[in-house]
């Protein structure tokens, strides 16, 4: 269903620069609200944000955060900088974020990339999804091959071919796929605890010619994964930790998460978590990853710096409301209904949007969060305020 291109925006900017983080518990946040009618651009300078039409020249020294564009009656978000979708707490109004292949997810300052996933149990044979580019061995000259340099056998089968993955020649040119895979496995660190397998894959090279060995090979049009031992036959997600350039590590750290329906994986800094992240910007129980109705869902647990999914391409605004983070700025986009026009509730100086529930449900919601009954008007016209950015906007 096409969404009318009439939107309400709330832009919140934290007053601190800290590794692109936004503190959802902070009391030092500049809030501005806008009513958008047509294509527009969100700009920022310091803590000051504004929204202008695409046909309008922006103020000097303002940087563009994202663009709201229209195509065939639909509204699209085009990020102008590194942007992230904010995962909610799994409620109807603020649901979690759906995780797909090649997505990036962020907890605090730590980023992971989804390099493999499967929502169904399946045998792990060949997997063409790992990162590095394969080496095509189809050009290898036909004819009699030398014996395997490890087992010294010259026999080969369709699932255990004699390969030439490096520049070595002569009697040490060939090696069985299984022999090479076992050698690579012996050089990796693999630790399994419960449903989590942690693999540290070092960048390996031939001990003779020093050629860097690939993660996968392409033989006769088939991808052969050299790290097939890292795959799970259960529904799983494989996350690779993204290493910062300043850290300069050549090792890859993979987490293989094997899922059971109804059992989520906990992510955080605490000992009780399935994936423990040693990062001060990660809460003790930061997030949940769960398999639900054939999809992997990222859900936030009220963390200080949020649970984020990378936005690396334009997306259509099919479901509203939705929230994005660009550096230290949060942009909330809602349809211009009573849910986004009526009020923000005050609680110790904090402001919090409400959904369009009945008054009885609203009262129960206030009691559950112990909110003050005072109501401050939500101005649709452009306005400024400094207040606590509520953690519960992700509820």
TIVO-533191 format. One line per 4 residues: number of its first residue (from 1); their letters; for each residue x, y, z of N, C-alpha, C. Coordinates in steps of 0.1 Angstrom, whole numbers, plus 5000, padded with zeros to 4 digits. Example, Ala and Ser with C-alpha at 12.3 -4.5 7.8 and 13.67 -1.06 7.14 Angstrom:
// residues 2
1 = AS = 5132/4943/5078/5123/4955/5078/5132/4967/5078 | 5128/4978/5071/5137/4989/5071/5129/5000/5079 $
This chain:
// residues 395
1 = XXXX = 5009/4988/5000/5000/5000/5000/5009/5012/5000 | 5006/5022/4992/5014/5034/4991/5010/5043/5002 | 5021/5049/5008/5019/5058/5019/5019/5073/5014 | 5008/5080/5018/5008/5094/5013/5021/5102/5018 $
5 = XXXX = 5026/5110/5009/5038/5117/5012/5035/5129/5020 | 5030/5127/5032/5028/5137/5042/5033/5131/5055 | 5044/5136/5060/5051/5129/5072/5054/5139/5083 | 5055/5134/5095/5059/5141/5106/5073/5136/5111 $
9 = XXXX = 5082/5145/5112/5096/5142/5116/5099/5148/5130 | 5106/5140/5138/5111/5144/5151/5126/5142/5150 | 5134/5152/5151/5149/5151/5150/5155/5154/5164 | 5163/5145/5169/5169/5146/5182/5184/5145/5180 $
13 = XXXX = 5192/5155/5186/5206/5155/5185/5213/5155/5198 | 5221/5146/5201/5229/5145/5214/5240/5156/5213 | 5243/5162/5224/5252/5173/5224/5267/5169/5225 | 5269/5156/5224/5283/5151/5226/5287/5144/5213 $
17 = XXXX = 5300/5145/5210/5306/5137/5199/5313/5125/5205 | 5308/5113/5202/5314/5101/5209/5313/5089/5199 | 5322/5087/5190/5323/5076/5181/5309/5073/5174 | 5302/5084/5170/5290/5082/5163/5279/5076/5171 $
21 = XXXX = 5279/5077/5185/5269/5071/5193/5258/5081/5197 | 5247/5076/5200/5236/5085/5205/5231/5079/5219 | 5231/5087/5229/5227/5082/5242/5212/5084/5244 | 5205/5072/5245/5191/5073/5246/5187/5076/5261 $
25 = XXXX = 5196/5076/5270/5193/5080/5284/5198/5094/5288 | 5202/5101/5278/5208/5114/5281/5197/5125/5284 | 5201/5135/5292/5192/5146/5295/5197/5159/5286 | 5206/5157/5277/5211/5168/5269/5209/5165/5255 $
29 = XXXX = 5197/5166/5251/5193/5163/5237/5185/5175/5231 | 5188/5180/5220/5180/5190/5213/5170/5184/5204 | 5157/5187/5206/5146/5181/5199/5140/5192/5190 | 5137/5188/5177/5129/5196/5168/5119/5188/5161 $
33 = XXXX = 5108/5193/5158/5097/5186/5151/5094/5194/5138 | 5090/5186/5128/5087/5192/5115/5076/5184/5108 | 5068/5192/5100/5058/5186/5092/5062/5187/5077 | 5063/5175/5071/5069/5175/5057/5058/5172/5047 $
37 = XXXX = 5058/5180/5037/5048/5178/5026/5056/5177/5013 | 5061/5166/5009/5068/5164/4997/5083/5161/4999 | 5091/5160/4988/5105/5156/4990/5113/5167/4998 | 5122/5162/5006/5129/5171/5016/5142/5165/5019 $
41 = XXXX = 5150/5174/5026/5163/5170/5031/5165/5174/5045 | 5171/5165/5053/5174/5168/5067/5189/5173/5068 | 5191/5185/5074/5204/5191/5075/5207/5193/5090 | 5221/5194/5093/5225/5196/5107/5238/5204/5107 $
45 = XXXX = 5238/5213/5117/5250/5221/5120/5251/5221/5135 | 5262/5215/5141/5263/5214/5155/5251/5206/5161 | 5243/5212/5170/5231/5206/5175/5219/5211/5168 | 5220/5220/5159/5209/5226/5152/5206/5218/5139 $
49 = XXXX = 5193/5214/5138/5189/5206/5126/5177/5214/5120 | 5176/5212/5107/5165/5218/5099/5161/5209/5088 | 5149/5211/5083/5144/5203/5071/5140/5213/5060 | 5146/5211/5048/5143/5220/5037/5138/5212/5025 $
53 = XXXX = 5131/5218/5016/5127/5212/5003/5139/5209/4995 | 5138/5199/4987/5150/5195/4978/5152/5207/4968 | 5143/5215/4965/5145/5226/4955/5150/5238/4962 | 5152/5238/4975/5157/5249/4983/5172/5248/4986 $
57 = XXXX = 5179/5259/4984/5193/5258/4988/5195/5259/5003 | 5203/5250/5008/5204/5249/5023/5212/5260/5029 | 5211/5262/5042/5220/5272/5049/5234/5269/5047 | 5243/5278/5048/5258/5275/5047/5262/5267/5059 $
61 = XXXX = 5272/5259/5057/5279/5251/5067/5271/5240/5073 | 5259/5237/5068/5251/5226/5072/5254/5214/5064 | 5255/5202/5071/5257/5190/5064/5244/5182/5063 | 5243/5175/5051/5231/5168/5048/5231/5154/5055 $
65 = XXXX = 5221/5150/5062/5220/5137/5068/5213/5127/5060 | 5201/5130/5055/5194/5121/5047/5184/5128/5038 | 5179/5122/5028/5169/5128/5018/5156/5119/5018 | 5145/5126/5019/5132/5120/5017/5128/5123/5002 $
69 = XXXX = 5127/5112/4994/5124/5113/4980/5111/5106/4977 | 5106/5109/4965/5093/5102/4961/5095/5096/4947 | 5090/5083/4946/5090/5076/4933/5078/5068/4932 | 5070/5071/4922/5057/5063/4919/5048/5063/4931 $
73 = XXXX = 5047/5074/4938/5037/5075/4949/5043/5070/4962 | 5055/5065/4963/5061/5060/4975/5072/5069/4980 | 5073/5069/4993/5084/5077/4999/5096/5069/5001 | 5108/5074/4998/5120/5066/5000/5130/5074/5008 $
77 = XXXX = 5138/5067/5016/5149/5073/5024/5162/5071/5017 | 5169/5081/5014/5182/5080/5008/5193/5086/5018 | 5201/5077/5024/5211/5082/5034/5222/5090/5027 | 5225/5101/5032/5236/5110/5027/5249/5107/5035 $
81 = XXXX = 5248/5101/5046/5260/5097/5054/5257/5082/5059 | 5267/5077/5067/5265/5064/5073/5252/5064/5082 | 5242/5056/5079/5230/5057/5086/5226/5043/5091 | 5218/5043/5102/5214/5030/5108/5199/5031/5111 $
85 = XXXX = 5192/5019/5109/5179/5018/5114/5179/5014/5129 | 5171/5020/5137/5171/5017/5151/5161/5006/5154 | 5165/4995/5160/5156/4984/5163/5148/4988/5176 | 5135/4985/5175/5127/4987/5186/5127/4975/5196 $
89 = XXXX = 5118/4976/5206/5118/4966/5217/5108/4955/5214 | 5103/4954/5201/5095/4943/5197/5080/4944/5199 | 5076/4957/5202/5062/4959/5204/5055/4961/5190 | 5042/4963/5190/5035/4965/5177/5039/4978/5171 $
93 = XXXX = 5041/4988/5179/5044/5002/5174/5059/5003/5170 | 5067/4998/5179/5082/4999/5176/5087/4984/5175 | 5086/4978/5164/5090/4964/5163/5106/4963/5161 | 5111/4951/5162/5125/4949/5160/5128/4950/5145 $
97 = XXXX = 5141/4949/5142/5146/4951/5128/5148/4937/5122 | 5144/4934/5110/5146/4922/5103/5160/4921/5097 | 5167/4910/5100/5181/4909/5096/5182/4900/5084 | 5189/4905/5074/5191/4897/5062/5206/4896/5058 $
101 = XXXX = 5209/4888/5048/5222/4885/5044/5229/4898/5040 | 5242/4900/5044/5250/4912/5041/5246/4924/5049 | 5237/4923/5058/5234/4934/5067/5245/4936/5077 | 5247/4949/5081/5256/4952/5092/5247/4955/5104 $
105 = XXXX = 5251/4950/5116/5244/4953/5128/5254/4959/5138 | 5250/4968/5147/5259/4975/5155/5254/4975/5170 | 5263/4972/5179/5260/4973/5193/5271/4982/5199 | 5267/4994/5204/5277/5003/5209/5287/5007/5198 $
109 = XXXX = 5300/5004/5200/5310/5007/5189/5313/4995/5181 | 5307/4984/5184/5311/4971/5178/5301/4968/5167 | 5307/4964/5155/5299/4962/5143/5301/4948/5138 | 5291/4941/5134/5292/4928/5128/5285/4928/5114 $
113 = XXXX = 5290/4919/5105/5283/4918/5092/5278/4904/5091 | 5265/4903/5086/5259/4890/5084/5265/4883/5071 | 5273/4873/5073/5280/4867/5061/5273/4854/5057 | 5264/4849/5065/5257/4837/5061/5245/4835/5070 $
117 = XXXX = 5234/4831/5065/5222/4828/5073/5213/4817/5066 | 5206/4810/5074/5196/4800/5070/5185/4799/5080 | 5173/4800/5075/5161/4799/5085/5156/4785/5086 | 5162/4776/5078/5158/4762/5079/5170/4753/5081 $
121 = XXXX = 5168/4741/5087/5179/4731/5088/5183/4726/5074 | 5196/4726/5071/5200/4721/5058/5214/4717/5059 | 5219/4707/5051/5233/4703/5051/5242/4714/5046 | 5254/4714/5052/5263/4725/5049/5274/4719/5039 $
125 = XXXX = 5271/4721/5026/5281/4716/5016/5289/4728/5011 | 5284/4734/5000/5291/4745/4994/5283/4758/4998 | 5290/4768/5002/5284/4781/5006/5291/4792/5000 | 5285/4799/4990/5292/4810/4982/5291/4823/4989 $
129 = XXXX = 5288/4824/5002/5285/4837/5008/5296/4843/5016 | 5307/4836/5018/5318/4842/5026/5325/4853/5018 | 5333/4861/5025/5336/4874/5020/5346/4874/5008 | 5357/4867/5009/5368/4870/4999/5364/4864/4985 $
133 = XXXX = 5370/4870/4975/5367/4866/4961/5373/4852/4959 | 5366/4843/4952/5371/4830/4950/5382/4830/4939 | 5391/4820/4939/5401/4818/4929/5395/4808/4919 | 5395/4811/4906/5389/4801/4896/5400/4792/4892 $
137 = XXXX = 5398/4779/4894/5409/4769/4890/5405/4762/4877 | 5395/4767/4870/5392/4760/4858/5403/4760/4847 | 5412/4770/4849/5423/4771/4839/5434/4762/4842 | 5433/4754/4852/5444/4744/4856/5445/4734/4844 $
141 = XXXX = 5457/4732/4840/5459/4723/4828/5454/4709/4830 | 5446/4703/4821/5442/4689/4823/5454/4680/4821 | 5451/4667/4825/5461/4657/4824/5465/4651/4838 | 5475/4643/4838/5478/4637/4851/5484/4647/4861 $
145 = XXXX = 5478/4646/4873/5482/4655/4884/5492/4648/4893 | 5501/4656/4899/5510/4650/4909/5502/4646/4921 | 5509/4638/4930/5502/4633/4942/5500/4645/4952 | 5491/4642/4961/5488/4652/4971/5501/4654/4980 $
149 = XXXX = 5505/4666/4983/5517/4669/4990/5516/4665/5005 | 5503/4663/5010/5502/4659/5024/5500/4644/5025 | 5490/4638/5018/5487/4623/5020/5495/4615/5010 | 5501/4621/5000/5509/4614/4989/5501/4605/4980 $
153 = XXXX = 5488/4607/4980/5479/4599/4971/5475/4607/4959 | 5474/4600/4947/5470/4608/4935/5456/4605/4931 | 5448/4598/4940/5434/4595/4937/5426/4607/4941 | 5415/4610/4933/5406/4621/4936/5392/4617/4933 $
157 = XXXX = 5383/4623/4940/5368/4620/4938/5362/4634/4936 | 5349/4633/4933/5341/4646/4930/5341/4655/4942 | 5341/4649/4954/5340/4657/4966/5354/4659/4973 | 5364/4654/4967/5378/4655/4972/5388/4656/4961 $
161 = XXXX = 5387/4668/4954/5395/4670/4942/5410/4673/4946 | 5419/4671/4936/5432/4676/4938/5433/4690/4932 | 5437/4699/4941/5436/4713/4938/5451/4719/4937 | 5452/4730/4931/5464/4738/4930/5462/4752/4935 $
165 = XXXX = 5460/4755/4948/5456/4768/4953/5467/4778/4954 | 5479/4775/4951/5490/4784/4953/5499/4784/4940 | 5511/4790/4942/5520/4790/4930/5531/4779/4930 | 5530/4770/4939/5539/4759/4940/5538/4750/4927 $
169 = XXXX = 5549/4744/4923/5549/4736/4911/5556/4723/4914 | 5556/4714/4904/5563/4702/4905/5556/4692/4914 | 5563/4684/4922/5557/4674/4930/5549/4679/4942 | 5550/4692/4945/5542/4698/4956/5531/4707/4951 $
173 = XXXX = 5528/4706/4938/5518/4715/4932/5504/4712/4937 | 5500/4700/4939/5486/4696/4942/5484/4692/4956 | 5472/4694/4961/5468/4690/4974/5453/4687/4974 | 5449/4676/4981/5435/4673/4982/5427/4684/4989 $
177 = XXXX = 5415/4686/4985/5406/4696/4991/5405/4693/5006 | 5402/4680/5009/5400/4676/5024/5413/4678/5031 | 5424/4675/5025/5437/4677/5032/5440/4691/5035 | 5437/4700/5025/5439/4714/5027/5430/4720/5037 $
181 = XXXX = 5417/4715/5037/5408/4720/5047/5411/4716/5061 | 5416/4704/5063/5420/4700/5076/5432/4707/5081 | 5442/4711/5072/5453/4719/5075/5449/4733/5079 | 5440/4738/5072/5435/4752/5075/5427/4752/5088 $
185 = XXXX = 5420/4741/5091/5412/4740/5103/5422/4739/5115 | 5433/4733/5113/5443/4731/5124/5449/4745/5128 | 5449/4754/5119/5455/4767/5121/5445/4778/5126 | 5432/4773/5128/5422/4782/5133/5418/4779/5147 $
189 = XXXX = 5413/4789/5154/5408/4787/5167/5393/4786/5167 | 5388/4774/5171/5374/4771/5171/5369/4767/5185 | 5360/4774/5191/5355/4771/5204/5339/4772/5204 | 5333/4761/5209/5319/4759/5209/5314/4759/5223 $
193 = XXXX = 5304/4767/5226/5297/4767/5239/5282/4768/5236 | 5275/4757/5239/5261/4757/5237/5258/4758/5222 | 5250/4768/5219/5246/4770/5205/5254/4780/5197 | 5265/4784/5204/5274/4794/5198/5288/4788/5195 $
197 = XXXX = 5292/4790/5182/5306/4786/5179/5314/4799/5175 | 5325/4800/5181/5334/4812/5178/5346/4807/5171 | 5348/4813/5159/5360/4809/5151/5368/4821/5148 | 5381/4819/5151/5391/4830/5147/5399/4824/5135 $
201 = XXXX = 5397/4830/5124/5403/4825/5111/5414/4834/5108 | 5426/4829/5109/5438/4837/5105/5440/4837/5090 | 5446/4848/5085/5449/4849/5071/5461/4839/5068 | 5458/4828/5061/5468/4818/5059/5475/4819/5046 $
205 = XXXX = 5488/4815/5046/5495/4815/5033/5503/4802/5032 | 5506/4798/5020/5514/4786/5017/5527/4787/5024 | 5531/4777/5031/5544/4777/5038/5556/4777/5029 | 5554/4774/5016/5565/4773/5007/5567/4785/4998 $
209 = XXXX = 5556/4789/4991/5557/4800/4982/5551/4813/4987 | 5545/4812/4999/5540/4824/5007/5527/4830/5000 | 5521/4822/4991/5508/4827/4985/5497/4827/4995 | 5490/4838/4996/5478/4839/5005/5467/4830/5000 $
213 = XXXX = 5463/4821/5009/5453/4811/5005/5439/4817/5006 | 5430/4814/4996/5417/4820/4996/5407/4813/5006 | 5396/4820/5009/5386/4814/5017/5377/4804/5009 | 5377/4806/4996/5369/4797/4988/5375/4796/4974 $
217 = XXXX = 5373/4785/4967/5378/4783/4954/5366/4780/4944 | 5368/4782/4932/5358/4780/4921/5364/4769/4912 | 5358/4757/4912/5362/4746/4904/5351/4741/4895 | 5352/4742/4882/5342/4738/4873/5328/4744/4876 $
221 = XXXX = 5329/4757/4879/5316/4764/4882/5311/4762/4896 | 5317/4754/4904/5312/4752/4918/5321/4759/4928 | 5315/4765/4938/5322/4772/4948/5325/4761/4959 | 5338/4761/4962/5342/4752/4973/5347/4760/4985 $
225 = XXXX = 5340/4759/4996/5343/4767/5007/5353/4761/5016 | 5365/4767/5018/5376/4762/5026/5373/4762/5041 | 5363/4769/5045/5359/4770/5059/5345/4764/5061 | 5342/4753/5054/5329/4746/5056/5327/4741/5070 $
229 = XXXX = 5338/4739/5078/5337/4734/5091/5330/4745/5100 | 5329/4757/5096/5323/4767/5104/5308/4768/5102 | 5302/4760/5093/5288/4761/5090/5280/4752/5099 | 5268/4756/5102/5258/4749/5110/5248/4743/5101 $
233 = XXXX = 5243/4731/5105/5233/4724/5097/5219/4728/5103 | 5219/4736/5114/5206/4741/5120/5204/4755/5114 | 5191/4760/5116/5189/4774/5113/5199/4783/5120 | 5206/4791/5113/5218/4798/5119/5220/4812/5113 $
237 = XXXX = 5227/4820/5120/5233/4832/5115/5247/4832/5117 | 5255/4836/5107/5270/4837/5109/5273/4852/5109 | 5279/4857/5120/5283/4871/5121/5298/4872/5120 | 5303/4882/5113/5317/4884/5113/5320/4898/5119 $
241 = XXXX = 5329/4898/5129/5332/4911/5135/5340/4920/5126 | 5335/4932/5124/5342/4941/5116/5354/4948/5123 | 5366/4946/5118/5378/4951/5125/5381/4965/5120 | 5383/4974/5130/5386/4988/5126/5400/4989/5120 $
245 = XXXX = 5402/4998/5111/5415/5000/5104/5426/5002/5114 | 5424/5010/5124/5435/5013/5133/5439/5000/5141 | 5430/4990/5142/5434/4978/5149/5444/4970/5141 | 5443/4970/5128/5452/4964/5120/5453/4948/5121 $
249 = XXXX = 5443/4941/5124/5443/4927/5125/5440/4920/5112 | 5447/4909/5109/5444/4902/5097/5436/4890/5099 | 5431/4888/5112/5423/4876/5115/5408/4880/5114 | 5400/4870/5111/5386/4872/5110/5379/4864/5122 $
253 = XXXX = 5370/4871/5129/5363/4864/5140/5349/4862/5136 | 5345/4849/5135/5331/4846/5132/5324/4840/5144 | 5311/4844/5145/5302/4838/5154/5291/4830/5147 | 5290/4817/5149/5279/4810/5142/5269/4807/5153 $
257 = XXXX = 5257/4813/5151/5246/4812/5161/5236/4802/5156 | 5234/4791/5162/5225/4780/5159/5212/4783/5166 | 5201/4784/5159/5188/4788/5166/5178/4777/5167 | 5171/4778/5178/5159/4770/5180/5147/4779/5181 $
261 = XXXX = 5136/4775/5174/5124/4784/5175/5120/4787/5189 | 5119/4799/5192/5114/4803/5205/5126/4806/5215 | 5138/4803/5211/5149/4806/5220/5158/4817/5215 | 5157/4829/5220/5165/4840/5215/5180/4840/5219 $
265 = XXXX = 5188/4846/5212/5202/4848/5216/5204/4862/5222 | 5210/4862/5234/5212/4874/5241/5226/4880/5237 | 5226/4893/5235/5239/4900/5231/5241/4911/5241 | 5253/4912/5247/5256/4922/5256/5269/4920/5263 $
269 = XXXX = 5271/4928/5274/5284/4928/5281/5284/4919/5293 | 5272/4914/5297/5271/4906/5309/5275/4892/5307 | 5278/4885/5318/5281/4871/5317/5270/4862/5313 | 5258/4866/5315/5246/4858/5311/5243/4858/5296 $
273 = XXXX = 5250/4866/5289/5248/4868/5274/5254/4856/5266 | 5248/4853/5255/5253/4843/5246/5265/4848/5239 | 5264/4861/5234/5275/4868/5227/5279/4879/5236 | 5291/4878/5242/5296/4888/5251/5305/4897/5244 $
277 = XXXX = 5303/4910/5245/5310/4921/5238/5317/4929/5248 | 5330/4930/5248/5338/4938/5257/5339/4952/5252 | 5328/4960/5254/5328/4973/5249/5319/4981/5259 | 5325/4992/5265/5318/5000/5275/5305/5006/5270 $
281 = XXXX = 5304/5007/5257/5292/5013/5251/5281/5003/5249 | 5283/4990/5253/5273/4980/5252/5267/4977/5266 | 5254/4976/5267/5248/4974/5279/5249/4959/5283 | 5246/4956/5296/5248/4942/5301/5240/4932/5293 $
285 = XXXX = 5227/4935/5291/5219/4928/5281/5214/4938/5271 | 5221/4939/5260/5219/4950/5251/5207/4946/5241 | 5207/4934/5236/5198/4931/5225/5195/4916/5225 | 5185/4912/5217/5181/4899/5215/5181/4896/5200 $
289 = XXXX = 5186/4885/5196/5185/4880/5182/5176/4868/5182 | 5165/4868/5175/5156/4856/5176/5151/4852/5162 | 5147/4839/5161/5141/4834/5149/5126/4834/5151 | 5119/4841/5143/5104/4842/5145/5097/4842/5132 $
293 = XXXX = 5089/4833/5130/5081/4832/5118/5089/4832/5105 | 5100/4825/5105/5109/4824/5093/5118/4836/5091 | 5119/4845/5101/5128/4857/5099/5136/4858/5112 | 5148/4864/5110/5157/4867/5121/5154/4882/5125 $
297 = XXXX = 5151/4884/5137/5147/4897/5142/5157/4902/5153 | 5161/4915/5152/5170/4921/5162/5161/4930/5170 | 5161/4928/5183/5152/4935/5193/5161/4941/5203 | 5159/4954/5206/5166/4961/5217/5160/4958/5230 $
301 = XXXX = 5169/4958/5241/5165/4956/5254/5166/4968/5263 | 5163/4980/5257/5164/4992/5265/5179/4996/5267 | 5187/4994/5258/5202/4997/5260/5204/5012/5259 | 5216/5016/5264/5220/5030/5265/5222/5036/5251 $
305 = XXXX = 5229/5028/5242/5233/5033/5229/5226/5026/5218 | 5216/5018/5221/5208/5012/5210/5213/5000/5203 | 5204/4994/5195/5207/4983/5187/5204/4987/5172 | 5214/4986/5163/5212/4993/5150/5215/4983/5139 $
309 = XXXX = 5208/4985/5128/5209/4978/5116/5214/4988/5105 | 5224/4984/5098/5230/4993/5087/5220/4996/5076 | 5220/5009/5072/5212/5013/5061/5221/5018/5050 | 5224/5009/5040/5234/5012/5030/5228/5013/5016 $
313 = XXXX = 5215/5014/5016/5208/5017/5003/5195/5023/5005 | 5189/5030/4995/5176/5036/4997/5165/5025/5001 | 5156/5029/5010/5146/5020/5014/5132/5027/5013 | 5122/5019/5011/5108/5025/5010/5102/5025/5023 $
317 = XXXX = 5095/5036/5026/5088/5037/5039/5074/5030/5038 | 5074/5017/5039/5062/5010/5038/5055/5009/5052 | 5063/5007/5063/5058/5006/5076/5063/5018/5084 | 5053/5025/5090/5056/5036/5099/5050/5034/5113 $
321 = XXXX = 5056/5039/5124/5067/5048/5124/5080/5040/5122 | 5091/5047/5119/5104/5041/5118/5115/5052/5123 | 5126/5047/5128/5136/5056/5134/5150/5053/5128 | 5157/5063/5125/5171/5062/5119/5180/5070/5128 $
325 = XXXX = 5193/5065/5128/5204/5072/5135/5214/5075/5125 | 5218/5088/5125/5229/5093/5116/5239/5099/5126 | 5250/5093/5129/5259/5098/5139/5252/5100/5152 | 5252/5112/5157/5246/5115/5170/5232/5121/5169 $
329 = XXXX = 5226/5119/5158/5212/5124/5155/5203/5113/5153 | 5191/5113/5159/5180/5104/5157/5169/5111/5149 | 5164/5104/5138/5153/5110/5130/5142/5100/5131 | 5131/5104/5137/5119/5096/5138/5109/5100/5127 $
333 = XXXX = 5104/5091/5119/5094/5094/5108/5081/5087/5111 | 5071/5095/5112/5057/5090/5115/5047/5095/5105 | 5036/5088/5104/5025/5093/5096/5018/5105/5104 | 5013/5115/5097/5007/5126/5104/4993/5123/5109 $
337 = XXXX = 4992/5113/5119/4980/5110/5125/4980/5114/5139 | 4970/5111/5147/4969/5115/5161/4980/5110/5169 | 4986/5098/5165/4997/5092/5172/5009/5101/5173 | 5012/5109/5162/5024/5117/5162/5020/5132/5164 $
341 = XXXX = 5008/5136/5165/5004/5150/5166/4999/5154/5179 | 4995/5144/5188/4988/5147/5199/4996/5152/5211 | 5006/5143/5216/5013/5148/5228/5026/5140/5230 | 5034/5146/5239/5045/5140/5245/5043/5140/5260 $
345 = XXXX = 5046/5129/5267/5043/5129/5281/5056/5132/5288 | 5055/5140/5299/5066/5144/5307/5069/5134/5319 | 5081/5131/5321/5085/5122/5332/5099/5126/5337 | 5099/5135/5347/5112/5139/5352/5120/5147/5341 $
349 = XXXX = 5113/5155/5333/5120/5162/5323/5121/5155/5309 | 5116/5143/5309/5117/5135/5296/5105/5137/5288 | 5107/5134/5275/5095/5135/5266/5094/5122/5259 | 5082/5118/5256/5079/5104/5251/5067/5104/5242 $
353 = XXXX = 5068/5099/5230/5056/5098/5221/5047/5087/5225 | 5034/5088/5223/5024/5078/5226/5018/5073/5213 | 5014/5061/5213/5006/5055/5201/4992/5059/5202 | 4984/5057/5191/4970/5060/5191/4962/5050/5197 $
357 = XXXX = 4964/5047/5210/4956/5037/5217/4944/5044/5224 | 4935/5036/5229/4924/5042/5237/4929/5048/5249 | 4920/5057/5255/4924/5064/5268/4927/5054/5279 | 4919/5043/5279/4921/5033/5290/4935/5026/5288 $
361 = XXXX = 4938/5023/5276/4952/5017/5273/4963/5027/5277 | 4960/5040/5274/4970/5050/5277/4972/5052/5292 | 4961/5051/5300/4963/5051/5314/4971/5039/5319 | 4968/5027/5314/4976/5016/5318/4990/5017/5315 $
365 = XXXX = 4993/5023/5303/5007/5025/5299/5014/5035/5308 | 5007/5045/5313/5013/5055/5322/5016/5048/5335 | 5007/5040/5340/5009/5033/5353/5021/5024/5352 | 5022/5017/5340/5033/5007/5339/5046/5014/5339 $
369 = XXXX = 5047/5026/5333/5060/5033/5333/5061/5044/5343 | 5051/5045/5352/5050/5055/5363/5052/5069/5358 | 5044/5072/5348/5045/5085/5341/5037/5096/5349 | 5041/5108/5349/5034/5119/5354/5022/5121/5344 $
373 = XXXX = 5010/5126/5350/4998/5128/5342/4999/5141/5334 | 5009/5150/5336/5010/5162/5328/5013/5159/5314 | 5007/5167/5305/5009/5165/5290/5013/5178/5284 | 5024/5177/5276/5029/5188/5269/5025/5187/5254 $
377 = XXXX = 5021/5198/5248/5016/5197/5234/5028/5194/5225 | 5025/5185/5215/5035/5182/5204/5032/5192/5193 | 5041/5201/5191/5039/5211/5180/5043/5205/5167 | 5034/5206/5157/5037/5201/5144/5046/5211/5137 $
381 = XXXX = 5044/5223/5139/5052/5234/5133/5066/5232/5139 | 5076/5238/5133/5090/5237/5137/5092/5242/5151 | 5098/5235/5160/5100/5239/5174/5113/5233/5179 | 5118/5239/5190/5130/5235/5196/5128/5232/5211 $
385 = XXXX = 5136/5223/5216/5135/5220/5231/5148/5212/5234 | 5152/5213/5247/5162/5205/5252/5156/5196/5263 | 5157/5183/5262/5151/5174/5271/5158/5161/5271 | 5153/5152/5280/5158/5138/5280/5152/5131/5268 $
389 = XXXX = 5160/5124/5260/5155/5116/5249/5150/5103/5255 | 5138/5100/5254/5132/5088/5261/5137/5075/5256 | 5142/5066/5264/5145/5053/5260/5133/5045/5255 | 5121/5049/5260/5109/5041/5257/5103/5045/5243 $
393 = XXX = 5109/5054/5236/5104/5056/5222/5106/5044/5214 | 5115/5035/5218/5117/5022/5210/5108/5011/5215 | 5099/5014/5224/5089/5004/5229/5080/4999/5218 $
